[in-house]
Amino acid sequence: MSEAVPVITPADVLVTVVRRQLRLLPLVGLMFFTVSGGAYGLEDMISLSGPGMAILLLIVTPIIWSVPAALMVAELGTAIPIEGGFYQWVKAGLGRFWGYQEGFWSWTTTWVDMAIYPVLFADYLSETYVPKAAAGDTVFLDLGFVQFDLHWVVAIAVIWIFTYVNIRGAAVVGDSSIVFMFIILVPFVIMVLIGIPKLFTEGINPVQPFLANGETAASAFGAGLWICMWNYLGWDGLSTIAGEVHNPRRTFPLALVVSIPLITLCYVLPVLAGMAGGTDWQAWTAGYFPVVAGNLAGEWLQLLMTIGGLISAVGLFSALLLSVSRIPYVVARDGWLPAFMTREHHRYGTPWVAIVVCSAIYSLFTLGPFQSLVVVDVFIYSLALLLEFAALIALRRKQPDMHRPFKIPGGWPVIFVITLLPTLIVLFAVWQNVQDSGISSMYLSVGAALLGPLSYPFAKRFIKRDQPTEPVVVDDVVIWSDT
């Protein structure tokens, strides 16, 4: 009996033709947005910690936080370059329970985080072009039979426009990220070219005062640490789309090598230059960069900086939606979420249902005042990141002969150091937060983290039931299996 010949449908052919893979430059653009989006959002560090300590934080944090994460991502991302990224790493290294925690924490924390960016876009837009809204009045969109808060309408429009862009595929999102990155960097480059020379010609010391009034070195460091960690997190994010990257074993490490110094410079240089146009360091709060730009060069640069803020918000949302949406998609393939979440678009090959469900959740969360939950966001992300380091150690022990195109040099001593550094910085950040605000300040963070273990038995019994967990397979080799 002859073997059955598989039938290739027109839709199958179309997916093969349309689904372009990401290359280096678009991946760098996406990494810029999954981690940074420009220096917007750093301003509070200046007034909280003091100019000198803020600049020190921006230089030190990538060394003790970003570089260890990037090394871990480079090894695991090239060893297991498959869709789902860090979720698959933790599942392979630590098993099904911890894989579930990684997926749960990484996805649910974005429900709050991702709603921030469309709201920020609407905030920037209203403050710039709708004076009444800036004064605190609500502006309504009147359709005759119903009225909508225009601020909310704008935020929702951002979400669903970039939902469509994401459904079109990773390459489309990557191409748009390159354009967005250029638009954002132009006003900052101009500001740096004007501001840095002014520091010398006018004798301005950008690191004075070194500490904010009344702060010790430890308290000033801790005051800005959560903000700095938040602005440097996300190096593992794009691992979730490894299956959509051209030659990920080469492209990912190169993108990391380019992105870490790029993002560090995009933070440090604008803050240094900004001190020449915003020497009243106590006035630095969120959204202050356009004011600084205006002080340095006039209204034209202030307008450019404001436009950059608008683009930063949508670029962050679009790139993060790309990476985040793959988490419920692969978690659903393992049976932890309903099966309809695994459906792919017949033309673009993207997990369109997972993308739409994510956007629907974010639309709901735009209604809440969640912008103040940075501590919860960073804490939960840190737990997920530490699980990835644990998976790195576990796979080194369980799979010593696994093909690792990039292997962290230095053996176990280096593995110990790069795991210890982010662990210590998380512990210090928690300790400092408790010292400043009391133990009650961590209740919400700990409660949010406990939802993962508490929901596991429920999900196992009522959603997953007897569904098998997909094995982790790389190059036709089974790295991990549930059997």
Buried (B, 14 or more C-beta within 10 A) or exposed (E): EEEEEEEEEEEEEBBEEBBBBBBBBBBBBBBBBBBBBBBBBBBBBBBBBBBBBBBBBBEBBBEBBBBBBBBBBBBBBBBBBBBBBBBBBBBBBBBBBBBBBBBBBBBBBBBBBBBBBBBBBBBBBBBBEBEEBEEEEEBEEEEEEEEEBBBBBBBBEBBBBBBEBBBBBBBBBBBBBBEBBEBBBBBBBBBBEBBBEBBEEEEBEBBEBBBBEEBEEEBBBBBBBBBBBBBBBBBBBBBBBBBBBBEBBBBBBBBBEBBBEBBBEBBBBBBBBBBBBBBEBEEBEBBBBBBBBBBBBEEEBBBBBBBBBBBBBBBBBBBBBBBBBBBBBBBBBBBBBEEEBBBBBEBBBBBBBBBBBBBEBBBEBBEEEBBEBBBBBBBBBBBBBBBBBBBBBBBBEBBEEBBBBBBBEEEEEEBEEBBEBBBEBBEBBBEBBBEEEEEEBBEEBEEBBEBBEEBBEEBBEEBBEEEEBBEBBBEEEEBBEEE
